Amino acid sequence: MSSGEDFGFAPPPFNAENALLTLKRALRDLNLAERGNAFELRGKRVVEWAIEGEAIQARLARRPLLTPEWDRIAVKSATDQRKLIDEMKKRLARWEHDE
């Protein structure tokens, strides 16, 4: 078998609006507070997003500050979505440890 065979299955097309709903649910489960197009941790923005075309453009704070430095992440697939959630979990754990 070649590694390029897909057995006739293709992943479902990425739907940014549905992915955003899932992302919001996951971030609320991490005890972040939703404010407009962002989520906050103790009153400080730590995640912002916007839907652009067929993707979610997200910004993750490097540290929870009033004016944080941001890392940009483009979410164009379910895999990217999982990576974003995993990265947010890592950052929250690191921030709790640093306090």
Summary of the structure (lengths in Angstrom):
residues: 99
radius of gyration: 15.5
end to end distance: 51.9
largest distance: 54.0
contacts: 235
relative contact order: 0.16
helix: 35%
strand: 29%
